[in-house]
Amino acid sequence: MKNSSPFKLDECFLSNELWPNFINKIGFIKANLAIRQALDLQRMQGSTATLPVLILETCGTALINSKAVKTYIGLSYLDQGMVLIFSSKLNAIQLLREN
């Protein structure tokens, strides 16, 4: 299956450090706001087949097909309130779940 996503998940490594480093860089309140915006995008324009993405370098948001995430991460159950954090600079991803 070819990944038609601009996020080359097959080339990314999984990280547990993206979120804590992002908080340290811009602060907890702004980092939380960025996550809220990604989740708002999912609520407004997403579906059960999409997952919101937070792009760390720009604080931008996007939607990605959840099947692509399943293919490259291996996680078959994606719940509401989950956000994929993506760093193009580090070529890394982290899956974050809203509390």
C-alpha positions in Angstrom: 0.0 0.0 0.0 1.4 3.4 -1.0 1.2 6.1 1.6 -0.4 9.2 0.0 0.2 11.3 3.1 2.7 14.1 3.1 3.8 12.7 6.4 6.3 9.9 5.6 5.4 7.8 8.6 7.4 4.9 7.3 10.5 7.0 7.6 9.8 8.3 11.1 10.8 6.8 14.4 8.6 6.6 17.4 9.5 9.0 20.2 8.4 9.6 23.8 10.2 12.9 24.0 8.4 15.1 21.5 5.6 16.2 23.8 7.8 17.0 26.9 10.4 18.8 24.7 7.6 20.8 23.1 6.2 21.8 26.5 9.7 22.9 27.6 10.2 24.9 24.4 6.9 26.9 24.3 5.3 26.3 27.7 2.5 24.1 29.0 -0.4 26.6 28.2 0.6 27.2 24.6 1.4 23.5 24.0 -2.1 22.6 25.4 -3.6 25.2 23.1 -1.9 23.6 20.1 -3.3 20.2 21.0 -6.8 21.8 21.5 -6.6 23.3 18.0 -5.7 19.9 16.5 -8.6 18.3 18.3 -10.9 21.1 17.2 -9.9 20.4 13.6 -10.8 16.8 14.0 -14.2 17.7 15.5 -15.0 20.2 12.7 -13.6 18.5 9.6 -12.5 15.0 10.6 -14.2 11.6 10.7 -13.8 8.3 12.3 -11.2 7.6 9.5 -9.0 10.5 10.4 -6.6 11.4 13.2 -5.4 15.0 14.0 -1.8 15.8 13.6 0.1 18.5 15.4 3.2 19.7 13.4 5.7 20.8 16.0 7.9 23.1 13.9 4.9 25.3 12.8 2.3 24.5 15.4 0.2 23.7 12.4 -2.5 21.0 12.3 -3.6 18.5 9.8 -5.7 15.4 9.5 -4.2 12.0 8.5 -5.9 8.8 7.5 -6.0 6.5 10.6 -5.2 3.5 8.3 -1.8 5.1 7.6 -1.2 5.3 11.3 -2.2 1.7 11.8 0.0 0.6 8.9 3.2 2.3 10.2 2.7 2.4 13.9 0.7 -0.8 14.3 -1.9 0.7 16.6 -5.3 -0.6 15.4 -7.4 1.2 18.0 -7.4 5.0 17.8 -9.7 6.7 20.2 -11.2 10.1 20.2 -8.9 12.6 21.8 -5.8 11.1 20.3 -3.3 13.4 18.4 -0.3 12.4 16.4 2.6 14.7 17.1 4.9 15.0 14.1 8.4 16.6 13.9 9.8 16.9 10.4 13.1 18.2 11.8 13.6 15.2 14.0 11.8 12.8 11.6 9.8 11.5 14.6 6.2 10.9 15.7 4.5 10.5 19.0 0.9 9.5 19.7 -0.7 11.5 22.5 -3.9 10.8 24.2 -6.1 13.5 25.8 -6.8 13.0 29.5 
